[in-house]
Amino acid sequence: MSPVFDQPDRLVRGHAVSTDLEARIRWEDARHTLPDDDTTVLVALLCGEVWTGFHDEGRWRYVSADPISEPVTHWSHFPPPPAPCAR
């Protein structure tokens, strides 16, 4: 496993994320579980990049439907939207 993903819920594109966002994103190990086909999710690649994509018939794809050639190490559903701003 890449050192970037020793704690994937703490990193997005190799940068630390806020505690609030950290609490909202739950990364799943792509070796053990997969999203439902055609469900758009966040995908973490072995190279450390995070993209939007989906799993379809045994293959990972970007949202553009182009195949992802870099290994996907983790995936996550999108976090819930922020609470409405106080007025």
VENSUL-V275123 format. One record per run of one state. SS is the DSSP state (helix for helix, strand for strand, loop for the rest). FROM is the first residue (numbers start at 1). LEN is the number of residues. If there is no record, write none. Layout:
ss/from/len
SS/FROM/LEN
SS/FROM/LEN
//
This chain:
ss/from/len
loop/1/2
helix/3/3
loop/6/2
helix/8/3
strand/11/2
loop/13/2
strand/15/2
loop/17/2
helix/19/6
loop/25/3
strand/28/2
loop/30/11
strand/41/5
loop/46/4
strand/50/7
loop/57/2
strand/59/4
loop/63/4
strand/67/1
loop/68/4
strand/72/5
loop/77/11
//
